[in-house]
Amino acid sequence: MKKSLFALAVLGAFAGVAHAQSSVTLYGIIDEGFNINTNSGGKHLYNLSSGVLQGSRFGLRGAEDLGGGLKAIFVLENGFDVNNGRLGQGGLMFGRQAYVGLSSQAGTATLGRQYDSVVDYVGPLAAGTQWGGYIAAHPGDIDNFINSYRTNNTVKYRSANYGGLTFGGTYSFGGQAGNFTGNQIWSLGAGYNNGPLVLGVGYLNARTPAASGGLFNSSGTIAAPAAAVTSPVYAGFASANTYQDIGAGGAYTFGAATIGATYSNIRFANLGASYASPFKGQSVTFNNAELNFKYQFTPALLIAAAYDYTRGAEINGNSRAQYHQGAVGVDYFLSKRTDVYVVGVYQHALGETVNAAGAPVAATASINLLTPSSNQNQFTARVAIRHKF
């Protein structure tokens, strides 16, 4: 009997060691609030919405120590809408992230549905990612700084931290039989974060982004090729054979204040590749610049402001569309896990663009992911609560 008890104790000890070498964490965010939109297709709109500052989500994150500094890791992360319980990202079970891989002192390699290098290294420097949410993103999130589009079938590498310097890249297999480059996506990026200075640079290249399975349709099977591109800012150019995004940004903190800036150059090359376009074979370029500022008044109170300018494409002699956007925000932390925030965004549009059919139209204000305005101006405000668990 004593031997049996001793054996059970030894087995229990080993089980404890095995458990200590592996971990699985359940985590999540619930972001819910009230919104006002002064021009939603010509009408005022008052509504509740979920996941503006950060997408509402829950996820599982795990790691197993394999010895010698090597770990197996995984993430399964779901997005959802608090108001109706529906899944986000087009109804995908784990639409935000789903990957598995290995981590060591040389870096991390993962496989699955993941974020590109522009999102990893430049996105965190934009106001929308920090405190403004998706309504403060650049028009249409045209540069993907706040991660509107994720990449499927992706191999990803992120380096270890070398004195504040990190770098990485992704490659996404297109998955088209007989066409190796169809729908393929690749990206590269690097960042520096050491002391008060933060810098980031990234490059993203996506072939046939509006085709079924392409970058703009990465949240499920889309029957109509351009169905995922709803923003009038660039819906008329989504038929491109190649979407190219070059981004860079930086921030400097002095005392309680941080000033930052981002720049992006977006090119839609060889229009008419994914579906018919009157501009077949032509290419267009957008440029975007943002200046942002935030001040930590107290450990619990943050105030912030940003200005963004987008210069649109000129095609067939039409005047370039321009978008001026300002945003302000206040965030108050009730605890480490719960905060309340207010964000206001105003956008003014000028010039001309083209619609999804390729017809010239006057540019209208279109704050990201909201119903476009009926004229050149649009304002939205949000009061919300966010809880992390």
N, C-alpha and C positions, 0 to 999 in steps of 0.2 A: 504494500500500500504506500509505503514511504517512497519507494522507487517510482511508482506511478505519479505521485504528487511532484516528485523532483523532475520527472520528464515533462510534465505539463508546465511547470514553471520555466524550464529551459525553452520549450516551444513558445511560450508566451513572450519570453524575452526576445527571441528571434523575430517573432511577429511584430513586436514593437519597433524593432530596428528597421524591418522592411517597410512598415508604415511610415516611419520617419523619413525614409528615402524617397517616398512618393507623396504627392499632394494634389488635391483637386479642389479648386475654389469656385464657389458660386458667387457671381457678382451681378450688378445691374444698376440702371439709372431710370428714374421716372421723372419726366419733364412735362409739365402740364400748365396751361395758362389761357388767358383771355386775350383776344386780338381785336384790333380795329383796323379796317382797310378802307381808306377814304374813296378809292375808285377801283372797284372790282368789276370790270367790264361796264363801267358807267354808273354803278350803284355803290352805296356804302354797305359794308359787310361787318357784322359783329359775330364772332364765333369763338369756340374753344378749339385748341389744337394741341397736339402732342409732339414732343421731341424737336423743339426749335433750336434751343441753345445747344443741347446735345440730344441725339436720337434716343428715345426711350428704348431700353434693351434689357435683356438678361443673358448671361453667358456662363460657360464653364471654361476654366483655365486649369491646365494640369501640367505637371512635370514629374519625371522619374529620373533619379540619379543612377546612371549606368556605370559610374566609376571612372576614375582618371580624368575628371573634369567634364565628362560628356553627359548630357541630359537629353532625354526624349521629352518633347513638349507638344502640347496641342491647345487649340482654342476653338470653341464652337459658340458663336454669338448670334443671337436672334434680335431682330427689331420688331417693335409692335406699336400700335396706336392705343393709348390709354382710353380714348373716348368710346371706341367700339370693339376693342379687343382683337382687331384684325392684325395679321402679320404684315410687317413692312417689307420693303425691297421686292415688290411685286408678288408677295405671298410666299417667298422662300422660307423654309424652316429656319435655316441659319444664314440669312441673307446678308448680314453685316460682315462676318468673317467665318471661315471654316478651314482650318489647316492643321497639319501635323508636321513635325520635323525634328531636327537635332540641333543642340546648342552646345558650344564649347568655347574655349578661350580664343579660338580663331574666328568666332562669329556664329551666326545662326542661319541655317538653311531650312526652308519650309516649303510645303507643297499644298495647294488648295486655292480657295477663294480669298484674295488678299488685297491690300492697299498698294498702290503704285508708289514710286519714289518721290514724285512731286508732292503727293499727299503726306508722305513721311517727313520730308526734309524742308519743304517750303510752306505747306499748308499751316503748320502751327504758328507761323509768323503773321498770318492774316487776321484781321479783326473778327471775321465771321467765325473762325475756329476758336478764338480766345474767349470772346465775351458777347459777340453779336448774334451768333447762331446763323442758320441758313438764310434768314431774311437780310442779313448784312453781307452775304456773299457777293462777289462780283456779279454783274448782270448775267443771269442764266448759269451761274457758276461755270462760266465758259472755260476757265483754266483748271477746273476740278480741284481747286484749293480746299474746298470743304468736303470733298469725297462724294460727290453726287454719283460718280460712276466707279464701280469696283471691277476687279479683273478676275475672271474665272480661269481654271486650268493653269495656275501660275506657279512657277518655280521662283523662289525669292531668296536673296542672300542679304544679310545685314552684318556688317563688320562689328568687331569689338570696339570699345572706346579707347582711342589712342590719344591721351592728353586732351580730351574734348573733341577730337576729330572722329567722325563716323562716316561710313559710306556704304552704298549698297546698290542693288539693282533687281529687276524682275524680268521674267520672260513668260509670256502667256501663249500657249499653243492655240492656234486658231480652230483646230478641230474640223477642218473641211477636207474631205477625201479628195485626193488629187491636186490639192492647192495648199502647199505648205505655208505660204505667207498670208492666205486669206484669213481675216479677222485676227491676225497675230498682234500682240501688244508687247512692247518692251519699254523699260524705263531705267534711268540711272540717276543717282543723286548723292549728295554729300552734305554734311552739316558740321558746324563747329559751335560748341557751347562750353565756354570756360570763363567764369567770372561774369562781368556785366555784359559781355558781348555774345550775341547769338547770330549765326549766319547760316543760310541754307541755299542750295541750288538744286534744280532738278530738271529732267528731260523726260517727256512722255511721247511715244509714237504708237499710234493705233491705225491699223489697216481696216478699210471698209467699216468704219465705226457704227454706221446706221444699219448695216446688214443684220439679219437675224443671227444672234450670237456675238455681234460686235460689241465694242465698248459701250455705246449708247443704249444697247439693248441687253445689258449684262444681268438684268434682274429677272430673267425668265424668257420664255419663248414669245416673241412678238410677231404677230401675223403680218402687220404692215411694217415695211422696213424703217420708216422714220417715226414710228409711233412713240418712241421714248423721248424724242426731242420736242418738247412743248414750248420752250422759250422762243419768243419771236426775235430775240437778239440774233440767233444764228440758225434757226430752223431752216432757213432758205439755203444753207450751205452744208447741211449734214450729209448730203449725198457724196461727199468727197471720198476719194480713194484713200487718202491719208489725213489723219488728224495729228498735228504736231503741236506740242506745248512745251515752251521753254520758260521756266520760272526761277526767280531769285528773290531773296529777301534778307532782311537783317533787323536786329533790334539792339538797343543799348539801354541799360538800366543805370540810373544815377539817383541814389537815395530811394525814395518811394515812387519815383516816376520812371516810366519806360516809354521810349519813342521808337517807332518801327516803321518800316517801309517794305513794300513788295512790288515786283514788276513781273509781267508775263507777256509773252509774244505767242499768239496762237495762229496757226496756219491751217486752212482747209485746202488741200492740194488735189487737183484733178477732179473737179466737180462732175457729177453724173455717173460715178462708178457704182454706187449702191442702188440707185434708181434714177429715173429720167430727170434731167435738169436742163433748162434752156441755156445754162452756162457751161455745157459739157466741155471738159478739158481745161477750164480756167481755174485759177487759184485765188484765194482771198486771205488777207491777214488782218488780225485784230491786235491791238496793244492795250494793256491795262496797267495802271499805276495806282498804288494805294499808300496813303500816309496815315498812321494810326498812333494814338497816345492813350496811356492809361496811368492812373495815379491811385496808389494804395493809401487812402486817407488813414485808415486804421487796419489792424489785422482782419477786421470783419467787413470793411467797407471799401469797395472799388468803384471808381468812376472812369469812364472811357469815352473816346470820340474817334471818328475816322472819316476820311474823305477818299473817295474812289473816282477815278476817271477812266472811261473806256472809249477808245477811238475805234470805230467800226471799219468795215471794209468798203472800198470804193470799187464798184463793178459796173461796167458799161456806162460810165459817165455819171452815175447817180451820186448825189452828195453823200459824204460819209455820215453814218449814224454816230452820234455821240451820246454818252450817258454820264451824267454827273450824279453822284450819290453821296449823301452824308448820313452818318449813323452816330447815335449817342447811346450810352448804356450805364446803368447803375446796378451793382450786384452787392447784396448784403447777406452775409453768412450768419445764419442762426446757430449753426454748429458746424463741425467738420464735414458733416454729411448732408446738411440741408441748407439751402439758400433760397432767397426770393430775389427776383431781378426784373428790371424794366428796360426795354430796348425800343428805340424809335428809329425808323429809317425813312428818308425822303429821297426820291429819284426824279430827275428831270432829263427828258430825252430831246434830242435835236436831230435834224437831217432825215435821211432816208435809209431804208434797208430793203430787203426782199423777203416775201413770205415763203411758206413751204412750197408753194407752186412756182416760185421764181419770179413773181410779179413785183415790181417796185411799189413800195408802200411807205407812208410816213412812219418814222420811228415813234413808237409809243413807250411810255414808262412801263417797266416790267420788273418789279422786285422779285427776286428769285423764289420760285415755287408758288407764287401767288398768281391769281387770275390777272392777266395784263390789264392795264388801265385803258380807258377809252380815249385818252388824250396824252399829252406829253408829261403829265405829272402824276405822281402816286406817293401816298404816305401811309405807313403802317406803324402801329405801336402794339407792344405786348407787355402784359404784366403776368408773371408766372412764378411757379415754385418748382424747384428741382431737388430730388432726394436720391442719394447714392447709397447702395447697400452692397 
